[in-house]
Amino acid sequence: MNRQILLVEPNYKNKYPPMGLMKLSTYYKRLGDHVTFFKGNLIDLVLDDTFEMLKEQLYANDSTIFWEQYKPQICQYIKKGTRSSLSEVPKVDENPIIEALFKFYRQYFYRKRYFEPEFRKYDRVGVTTLFTFYWDITIETINFAKQLCKTDDGVMVGGIMASILADRVEAETGITPYIGTLHTPDELDPGNGMIIDALPLDYSILEEIDYQYPASDAYFAYMTRGCVNKCKFCAVPKLEPVYTEFLPVSEQVHLAEQRYGAKRDLLLLDNNVLASCRFNDIVDDIIAAGFGRNATYASPNLYEIAVQNLRSGHNDRGYIKSCVRQFRLLLDKVGRNQVQSVYDLLRDNYLLEDYTATKKAILDTYEKLRPYFETVYSQKPKQRHVDFNQGIDARLITDANMEKLAEIPIRPVRIAFDHWELHEVYEKAVRTAVRHGHTNLSNYILYNYEDQPIELYLRLKLNVDLCEKLGASIYSFPMKYHPIEDPEYFDNRDFIGKHWNRKFIRTIQAILNSTKGKVGRGHDFFCKAFGANEQEYFKLLYMPEAMIIYRFFFEGIGLTDEWWAAFSGLTDDEMEIAKPIIEKNIFTDIQGKTDNNNVLNVLRYYCITRDDAERMMENH
């Protein structure tokens, strides 16, 4: 078909790459289309496309100049219109046709003619979406990207946010989103029979962008879809309404390894894997994929992988960028006596920048550079891990499935602990897991939903106690509930649960900031962070934020004790005045909130800002 396809992930920060777009890339490439993946400021994509159009015209008029060499200066002129940007670019003042070309494409970019129908480049544009608190940037991205598509019906929007808020996304963009997964044949083009959700991921598109996903050295997959539970706080029933028992991954992993090189870990995003009656088949397939109990791997030579894919014509744009990254790595790794000769070779062949590097130059220098790369990548084996990242259901844990799970290098075992009412079931599940050798555990702890604040403390403390009793390591990740379908909270995280308040939320966030979002083993550390008992926990909930963040300083100068004496010395009637003010966590006009001097004396401690605290520390 040879269509131009643009796949876009909005420019938000996220841990995992967009699996849906990676499957779409595979789909379109199998149809013979040209795929571009982009994540960043879309104006940079337009600028790059404008340069490519200008470059084609420049070569048609003068092929003796290596125009790519001047891309930064040319793009600066296109973007800003500053004539001095072209001072180093040859022929601009000598050739009136070339001068006219520069002026035309400057005006083209400045007047946003790339939005005009006759100039639109892409036959189809696909935009993925993630969380609802990225609402603004996502809607802005869709509305920009759709103007780059030749036709309105060529625009595709999907993903989590679009599936959950389809009507609202359509109202803001005019695009009807795809809801859930593309799991039936011929959903985008009739007659080819492909099921897009079942296709392997195209990892090569990740080479096209500068953004580095934190979880990059892993295969990503689902081995089941959906969930048998229908939790009120969860979006899975809407995203994946039908539970699928088994989706084998071993073949896809082996194909990915051949094309993209081996990856260390297997990250599975199943929502409830233990609900599958084919759980044993799932584990067996994971082993077949190369992730048995003691599986190891060696880091692949990414330069060889890139050259292999360039030779086969698989994503030239991505693997040219990949090679340039490898060349820079090589310059950091090779010995001092060799670095100059390597640098000279790369410089002479314009291989130091991705905008000047060419496929031909990379292949022409391969034999000279190949020996250097043999020492860059360590062949020391590394332990592989499997991660059911979304967690497993404590209610479904048994001796049988934990014994089976021990056949793969799962680390950590993530067990959800959403409600204190399940603490007995949860504790039994943890003990069962540890009994079968799973001593590295983790869990997600939902709070700010329908729970009481004390329930967060009780769940965290239970984990710390279980670590001590069982000799295990349990890392808890408290996760604040956010109502993803409430329009009031599309683009912020300010929702407060019915039993919570703004001050309590800020306290938990302040504590978690110091623990980097997780709570691990260590009884003494936990007691200091969250309190040795329920009374100390509630003391922390009401403690001024600066005294939590700079705990040791304020304790050291006695100000924390001074605040506590003033706070705990309030009468019951004064507490009824003070607590609602503190719980709102707004201290800009304390004089206007009460005329009670004892309460005002307490509120003054809450007016100490972080800047105040840092100045006090500098002067102390």
GIJOMO-V925811 format. One record per residue. N is the residue number from 1. RES is the residue in three letters. PHI is phi in radians with two decimals (999 if undefined). Layout:
n->{N & N}
res->{RES & RES}
phi->{PHI & PHI}
This chain:
n->{1 & 2 & 3 & 4 & 5 & 6 & 7 & 8 & 9 & 10 & 11 & 12 & 13 & 14 & 15 & 16 & 17 & 18 & 19 & 20 & 21 & 22 & 23 & 24 & 25 & 26 & 27 & 28 & 29 & 30 & 31 & 32 & 33 & 34 & 35 & 36 & 37 & 38 & 39 & 40 & 41 & 42 & 43 & 44 & 45 & 46 & 47 & 48 & 49 & 50 & 51 & 52 & 53 & 54 & 55 & 56 & 57 & 58 & 59 & 60 & 61 & 62 & 63 & 64 & 65 & 66 & 67 & 68 & 69 & 70 & 71 & 72 & 73 & 74 & 75 & 76 & 77 & 78 & 79 & 80 & 81 & 82 & 83 & 84 & 85 & 86 & 87 & 88 & 89 & 90 & 91 & 92 & 93 & 94 & 95 & 96 & 97 & 98 & 99 & 100 & 101 & 102 & 103 & 104 & 105 & 106 & 107 & 108 & 109 & 110 & 111 & 112 & 113 & 114 & 115 & 116 & 117 & 118 & 119 & 120 & 121 & 122 & 123 & 124 & 125 & 126 & 127 & 128 & 129 & 130 & 131 & 132 & 133 & 134 & 135 & 136 & 137 & 138 & 139 & 140 & 141 & 142 & 143 & 144 & 145 & 146 & 147 & 148 & 149 & 150 & 151 & 152 & 153 & 154 & 155 & 156 & 157 & 158 & 159 & 160 & 161 & 162 & 163 & 164 & 165 & 166 & 167 & 168 & 169 & 170 & 171 & 172 & 173 & 174 & 175 & 176 & 177 & 178 & 179 & 180 & 181 & 182 & 183 & 184 & 185 & 186 & 187 & 188 & 189 & 190 & 191 & 192 & 193 & 194 & 195 & 196 & 197 & 198 & 199 & 200 & 201 & 202 & 203 & 204 & 205 & 206 & 207 & 208 & 209 & 210 & 211 & 212 & 213 & 214 & 215 & 216 & 217 & 218 & 219 & 220 & 221 & 222 & 223 & 224 & 225 & 226 & 227 & 228 & 229 & 230 & 231 & 232 & 233 & 234 & 235 & 236 & 237 & 238 & 239 & 240 & 241 & 242 & 243 & 244 & 245 & 246 & 247 & 248 & 249 & 250 & 251 & 252 & 253 & 254 & 255 & 256 & 257 & 258 & 259 & 260 & 261 & 262 & 263 & 264 & 265 & 266 & 267 & 268 & 269 & 270 & 271 & 272 & 273 & 274 & 275 & 276 & 277 & 278 & 279 & 280 & 281 & 282 & 283 & 284 & 285 & 286 & 287 & 288 & 289 & 290 & 291 & 292 & 293 & 294 & 295 & 296 & 297 & 298 & 299 & 300 & 301 & 302 & 303 & 304 & 305 & 306 & 307 & 308 & 309 & 310 & 311 & 312 & 313 & 314 & 315 & 316 & 317 & 318 & 319 & 320 & 321 & 322 & 323 & 324 & 325 & 326 & 327 & 328 & 329 & 330 & 331 & 332 & 333 & 334 & 335 & 336 & 337 & 338 & 339 & 340 & 341 & 342 & 343 & 344 & 345 & 346 & 347 & 348 & 349 & 350 & 351 & 352 & 353 & 354 & 355 & 356 & 357 & 358 & 359 & 360 & 361 & 362 & 363 & 364 & 365 & 366 & 367 & 368 & 369 & 370 & 371 & 372 & 373 & 374 & 375 & 376 & 377 & 378 & 379 & 380 & 381 & 382 & 383 & 384 & 385 & 386 & 387 & 388 & 389 & 390 & 391 & 392 & 393 & 394 & 395 & 396 & 397 & 398 & 399 & 400 & 401 & 402 & 403 & 404 & 405 & 406 & 407 & 408 & 409 & 410 & 411 & 412 & 413 & 414 & 415 & 416 & 417 & 418 & 419 & 420 & 421 & 422 & 423 & 424 & 425 & 426 & 427 & 428 & 429 & 430 & 431 & 432 & 433 & 434 & 435 & 436 & 437 & 438 & 439 & 440 & 441 & 442 & 443 & 444 & 445 & 446 & 447 & 448 & 449 & 450 & 451 & 452 & 453 & 454 & 455 & 456 & 457 & 458 & 459 & 460 & 461 & 462 & 463 & 464 & 465 & 466 & 467 & 468 & 469 & 470 & 471 & 472 & 473 & 474 & 475 & 476 & 477 & 478 & 479 & 480 & 481 & 482 & 483 & 484 & 485 & 486 & 487 & 488 & 489 & 490 & 491 & 492 & 493 & 494 & 495 & 496 & 497 & 498 & 499 & 500 & 501 & 502 & 503 & 504 & 505 & 506 & 507 & 508 & 509 & 510 & 511 & 512 & 513 & 514 & 515 & 516 & 517 & 518 & 519 & 520 & 521 & 522 & 523 & 524 & 525 & 526 & 527 & 528 & 529 & 530 & 531 & 532 & 533 & 534 & 535 & 536 & 537 & 538 & 539 & 540 & 541 & 542 & 543 & 544 & 545 & 546 & 547 & 548 & 549 & 550 & 551 & 552 & 553 & 554 & 555 & 556 & 557 & 558 & 559 & 560 & 561 & 562 & 563 & 564 & 565 & 566 & 567 & 568 & 569 & 570 & 571 & 572 & 573 & 574 & 575 & 576 & 577 & 578 & 579 & 580 & 581 & 582 & 583 & 584 & 585 & 586 & 587 & 588 & 589 & 590 & 591 & 592 & 593 & 594 & 595 & 596 & 597 & 598 & 599 & 600 & 601 & 602 & 603 & 604 & 605 & 606 & 607 & 608 & 609 & 610 & 611 & 612 & 613 & 614 & 615 & 616 & 617 & 618 & 619 & 620}
res->{MET & ASN & ARG & GLN & ILE & LEU & LEU & VAL & GLU & PRO & ASN & TYR & LYS & ASN & LYS & TYR & PRO & PRO & MET & GLY & LEU & MET & LYS & LEU & SER & THR & TYR & TYR & LYS & ARG & LEU & GLY & ASP & HIS & VAL & THR & PHE & PHE & LYS & GLY & ASN & LEU & ILE & ASP & LEU & VAL & LEU & ASP & ASP & THR & PHE & GLU & MET & LEU & LYS & GLU & GLN & LEU & TYR & ALA & ASN & ASP & SER & THR & ILE & PHE & TRP & GLU & GLN & TYR & LYS & PRO & GLN & ILE & CYS & GLN & TYR & ILE & LYS & LYS & GLY & THR & ARG & SER & SER & LEU & SER & GLU & VAL & PRO & LYS & VAL & ASP & GLU & ASN & PRO & ILE & ILE & GLU & ALA & LEU & PHE & LYS & PHE & TYR & ARG & GLN & TYR & PHE & TYR & ARG & LYS & ARG & TYR & PHE & GLU & PRO & GLU & PHE & ARG & LYS & TYR & ASP & ARG & VAL & GLY & VAL & THR & THR & LEU & PHE & THR & PHE & TYR & TRP & ASP & ILE & THR & ILE & GLU & THR & ILE & ASN & PHE & ALA & LYS & GLN & LEU & CYS & LYS & THR & ASP & ASP & GLY & VAL & MET & VAL & GLY & GLY & ILE & MET & ALA & SER & ILE & LEU & ALA & ASP & ARG & VAL & GLU & ALA & GLU & THR & GLY & ILE & THR & PRO & TYR & ILE & GLY & THR & LEU & HIS & THR & PRO & ASP & GLU & LEU & ASP & PRO & GLY & ASN & GLY & MET & ILE & ILE & ASP & ALA & LEU & PRO & LEU & ASP & TYR & SER & ILE & LEU & GLU & GLU & ILE & ASP & TYR & GLN & TYR & PRO & ALA & SER & ASP & ALA & TYR & PHE & ALA & TYR & MET & THR & ARG & GLY & CYS & VAL & ASN & LYS & CYS & LYS & PHE & CYS & ALA & VAL & PRO & LYS & LEU & GLU & PRO & VAL & TYR & THR & GLU & PHE & LEU & PRO & VAL & SER & GLU & GLN & VAL & HIS & LEU & ALA & GLU & GLN & ARG & TYR & GLY & ALA & LYS & ARG & ASP & LEU & LEU & LEU & LEU & ASP & ASN & ASN & VAL & LEU & ALA & SER & CYS & ARG & PHE & ASN & ASP & ILE & VAL & ASP & ASP & ILE & ILE & ALA & ALA & GLY & PHE & GLY & ARG & ASN & ALA & THR & TYR & ALA & SER & PRO & ASN & LEU & TYR & GLU & ILE & ALA & VAL & GLN & ASN & LEU & ARG & SER & GLY & HIS & ASN & ASP & ARG & GLY & TYR & ILE & LYS & SER & CYS & VAL & ARG & GLN & PHE & ARG & LEU & LEU & LEU & ASP & LYS & VAL & GLY & ARG & ASN & GLN & VAL & GLN & SER & VAL & TYR & ASP & LEU & LEU & ARG & ASP & ASN & TYR & LEU & LEU & GLU & ASP & TYR & THR & ALA & THR & LYS & LYS & ALA & ILE & LEU & ASP & THR & TYR & GLU & LYS & LEU & ARG & PRO & TYR & PHE & GLU & THR & VAL & TYR & SER & GLN & LYS & PRO & LYS & GLN & ARG & HIS & VAL & ASP & PHE & ASN & GLN & GLY & ILE & ASP & ALA & ARG & LEU & ILE & THR & ASP & ALA & ASN & MET & GLU & LYS & LEU & ALA & GLU & ILE & PRO & ILE & ARG & PRO & VAL & ARG & ILE & ALA & PHE & ASP & HIS & TRP & GLU & LEU & HIS & GLU & VAL & TYR & GLU & LYS & ALA & VAL & ARG & THR & ALA & VAL & ARG & HIS & GLY & HIS & THR & ASN & LEU & SER & ASN & TYR & ILE & LEU & TYR & ASN & TYR & GLU & ASP & GLN & PRO & ILE & GLU & LEU & TYR & LEU & ARG & LEU & LYS & LEU & ASN & VAL & ASP & LEU & CYS & GLU & LYS & LEU & GLY & ALA & SER & ILE & TYR & SER & PHE & PRO & MET & LYS & TYR & HIS & PRO & ILE & GLU & ASP & PRO & GLU & TYR & PHE & ASP & ASN & ARG & ASP & PHE & ILE & GLY & LYS & HIS & TRP & ASN & ARG & LYS & PHE & ILE & ARG & THR & ILE & GLN & ALA & ILE & LEU & ASN & SER & THR & LYS & GLY & LYS & VAL & GLY & ARG & GLY & HIS & ASP & PHE & PHE & CYS & LYS & ALA & PHE & GLY & ALA & ASN & GLU & GLN & GLU & TYR & PHE & LYS & LEU & LEU & TYR & MET & PRO & GLU & ALA & MET & ILE & ILE & TYR & ARG & PHE & PHE & PHE & GLU & GLY & ILE & GLY & LEU & THR & ASP & GLU & TRP & TRP & ALA & ALA & PHE & SER & GLY & LEU & THR & ASP & ASP & GLU & MET & GLU & ILE & ALA & LYS & PRO & ILE & ILE & GLU & LYS & ASN & ILE & PHE & THR & ASP & ILE & GLN & GLY & LYS & THR & ASP & ASN & ASN & ASN & VAL & LEU & ASN & VAL & LEU & ARG & TYR & TYR & CYS & ILE & THR & ARG & ASP & ASP & ALA & GLU & ARG & MET & MET & GLU & ASN & HIS}
phi->{999 & 1.01 & -1.43 & -1.63 & -2.00 & -1.99 & -1.98 & -2.20 & -1.91 & -0.94 & -1.47 & -1.77 & -1.47 & -2.66 & -1.48 & -1.97 & -1.20 & -1.39 & -1.08 & -1.08 & -1.20 & -1.15 & -1.28 & -1.09 & -1.08 & -1.02 & -1.01 & -1.19 & -1.17 & -1.15 & -1.54 & 1.53 & -1.50 & -1.69 & -1.96 & -2.07 & -1.89 & -2.44 & -2.47 & 2.67 & -1.40 & -1.08 & -1.14 & -1.23 & -1.13 & -1.09 & -1.08 & -1.13 & -1.12 & -1.12 & -1.04 & -1.10 & -1.15 & -1.11 & -1.03 & -1.03 & -1.23 & -1.12 & -1.15 & -1.16 & -1.69 & -2.73 & -1.60 & -1.47 & -1.85 & -1.51 & -1.11 & -1.02 & -1.04 & -1.86 & -1.01 & -1.00 & -1.19 & -1.13 & -1.14 & -1.09 & -1.17 & -1.00 & -1.35 & -1.87 & 1.35 & -1.40 & -1.07 & -1.12 & -1.09 & -1.69 & -1.08 & -1.65 & -1.52 & -1.26 & 1.30 & -1.10 & -1.58 & -1.71 & -2.00 & -1.10 & -1.19 & -1.14 & -1.06 & -1.17 & -1.08 & -1.06 & -1.14 & -1.09 & -1.32 & -1.12 & -1.17 & -0.98 & -1.27 & -1.08 & -1.57 & 0.97 & -1.22 & -1.10 & -1.47 & -1.24 & -0.90 & -1.25 & -1.86 & -1.14 & -1.57 & -1.75 & -1.34 & -2.47 & -2.25 & -2.04 & -2.11 & -1.60 & -2.34 & -2.17 & -1.51 & -1.23 & -1.32 & -1.70 & -0.94 & -1.06 & -1.16 & -1.24 & -1.09 & -1.06 & -1.13 & -1.07 & -1.18 & -1.32 & -1.12 & -1.15 & -1.38 & -1.66 & -1.64 & -1.13 & -2.35 & -1.12 & -1.37 & -1.57 & -1.62 & -2.08 & -2.23 & -2.65 & 1.79 & -1.13 & -1.05 & -1.16 & -1.28 & -1.32 & -2.08 & -0.98 & -1.09 & -1.29 & -1.10 & -1.11 & -1.12 & -1.50 & -2.14 & 1.38 & -1.85 & -1.46 & -1.27 & -1.46 & -1.75 & 1.30 & -1.75 & -1.59 & -1.99 & -2.13 & -1.13 & 1.06 & -1.27 & -1.88 & -2.45 & -1.25 & 1.74 & -1.64 & 1.33 & -1.31 & -1.75 & -1.10 & -1.16 & -1.62 & -1.38 & -1.21 & -1.39 & -1.63 & -1.21 & -1.13 & -1.16 & -1.21 & -1.32 & -1.39 & -2.03 & -1.49 & -1.11 & -1.90 & -1.27 & -0.96 & -1.72 & -1.93 & -1.58 & -2.69 & -1.51 & -2.01 & -2.85 & -2.05 & -1.94 & -2.45 & -2.27 & 1.43 & -2.70 & -1.36 & -1.47 & -2.24 & -1.10 & -1.12 & -1.51 & -1.89 & -1.65 & -1.00 & -0.98 & -1.45 & -1.33 & -2.36 & -1.21 & -1.86 & -1.40 & -1.88 & -1.28 & -2.78 & -2.17 & -1.10 & -2.12 & -1.03 & -1.14 & -1.13 & -1.11 & -1.14 & -1.14 & -1.12 & -1.12 & -1.12 & -1.58 & -1.96 & 1.58 & -1.19 & -2.07 & -1.23 & -2.03 & -2.09 & -1.87 & -1.89 & -1.85 & -1.07 & -1.59 & -2.82 & -1.17 & -1.24 & -1.31 & -1.33 & -1.30 & -1.92 & -1.03 & -1.09 & -1.14 & -1.08 & -1.11 & -1.07 & -1.24 & -1.09 & -1.10 & -1.11 & -1.35 & 1.81 & -2.16 & -1.31 & -0.90 & -1.91 & -1.11 & -2.26 & -2.61 & -1.97 & -1.02 & -1.30 & -1.40 & -1.18 & -1.14 & -1.12 & -1.08 & -1.13 & -1.11 & -1.00 & -1.31 & -1.13 & -1.12 & -1.54 & 1.33 & -1.66 & 1.13 & -1.01 & -1.04 & -1.17 & -1.47 & -1.15 & -1.08 & -1.06 & -1.09 & -1.09 & -1.08 & -1.19 & -1.12 & -1.16 & -1.09 & -1.06 & -1.08 & -1.35 & -1.72 & -1.23 & -1.16 & -1.01 & -1.26 & -1.77 & -1.10 & -1.17 & -1.16 & -1.16 & -1.05 & -1.07 & -1.10 & -1.17 & -1.11 & -1.14 & -1.84 & 0.97 & -1.86 & -1.56 & -2.28 & -1.22 & -1.39 & -1.85 & -1.18 & -2.18 & -1.03 & -1.07 & -1.12 & -1.11 & -1.22 & -1.18 & -1.67 & -0.98 & -1.11 & -1.32 & -1.55 & -0.92 & -1.06 & -1.12 & -1.25 & -1.13 & -1.77 & -1.32 & -1.72 & -1.24 & -1.71 & -1.18 & -1.13 & -2.12 & -1.17 & -1.54 & -2.37 & -2.01 & -2.36 & -1.41 & -1.15 & -1.47 & 1.64 & -2.03 & -1.47 & -0.99 & -1.22 & -1.84 & -1.34 & -2.35 & -1.06 & -1.15 & -1.32 & -1.26 & -1.15 & -1.15 & -1.10 & -1.22 & -1.39 & -2.16 & -1.44 & -1.33 & -2.83 & -1.52 & -1.51 & -1.70 & -2.13 & -1.18 & -2.47 & -1.49 & -2.38 & -1.13 & -1.02 & -1.65 & -1.11 & -1.24 & -1.10 & -1.11 & -1.06 & -1.07 & -1.10 & -1.10 & -1.09 & -1.14 & -1.08 & -1.13 & -1.04 & -1.79 & 1.60 & -1.56 & -1.72 & -1.82 & -2.17 & -2.66 & -2.72 & -1.74 & -2.09 & -1.31 & -2.44 & 1.29 & -1.80 & -1.93 & -1.45 & -1.44 & -0.94 & -1.15 & -1.18 & -1.11 & -1.05 & -1.10 & -1.19 & -1.11 & -1.15 & -1.05 & -1.10 & -1.09 & -1.12 & -1.15 & -1.02 & -1.15 & -1.27 & -1.79 & 1.18 & -1.83 & -2.08 & -2.12 & -1.81 & -1.75 & -2.11 & -1.08 & -2.19 & -1.30 & -1.17 & -2.32 & -1.32 & -1.19 & -1.84 & -1.62 & -1.08 & -1.17 & -2.10 & -0.95 & -1.99 & -2.61 & -2.10 & -1.59 & -1.05 & -2.08 & -1.11 & -1.15 & -1.80 & -1.90 & -2.55 & -1.11 & -1.17 & -1.10 & -1.07 & -1.10 & -1.07 & -1.08 & -1.14 & -1.14 & -1.14 & -1.18 & -1.04 & -1.35 & -1.81 & 1.03 & 1.48 & -2.27 & -2.17 & -1.84 & -1.32 & 2.07 & -1.13 & -1.13 & -1.10 & -1.08 & -1.09 & -1.24 & -1.32 & -2.06 & 1.86 & -1.33 & -2.66 & -1.12 & -1.14 & -1.18 & -1.09 & -1.20 & -1.06 & -1.13 & -1.01 & -1.67 & -1.18 & -0.95 & -1.04 & -1.06 & -1.30 & -1.42 & -1.20 & -1.93 & -0.95 & -1.20 & -1.13 & -1.20 & -1.18 & -1.13 & -1.63 & 1.46 & -1.28 & -1.13 & -1.11 & -1.11 & -1.09 & -1.11 & -1.10 & -1.22 & -1.19 & -1.24 & -1.47 & -1.16 & -1.28 & -1.01 & -1.14 & -1.21 & -1.09 & -1.16 & -1.47 & -1.26 & -1.04 & -1.05 & -1.17 & -1.12 & -1.16 & -1.34 & 1.10 & -2.17 & -2.19 & -1.38 & -2.44 & -1.20 & -1.12 & -1.46 & -1.67 & -2.86 & -1.93 & -1.36 & -1.14 & -1.14 & -1.16 & -1.05 & -1.05 & -1.21 & -1.13 & -1.07 & -1.16 & -1.37 & -1.45 & -1.28 & -1.58 & -1.10 & -1.09 & -1.05 & -1.09 & -1.19 & -1.15 & -1.11 & -1.18 & -1.16 & -1.56 & -1.40}
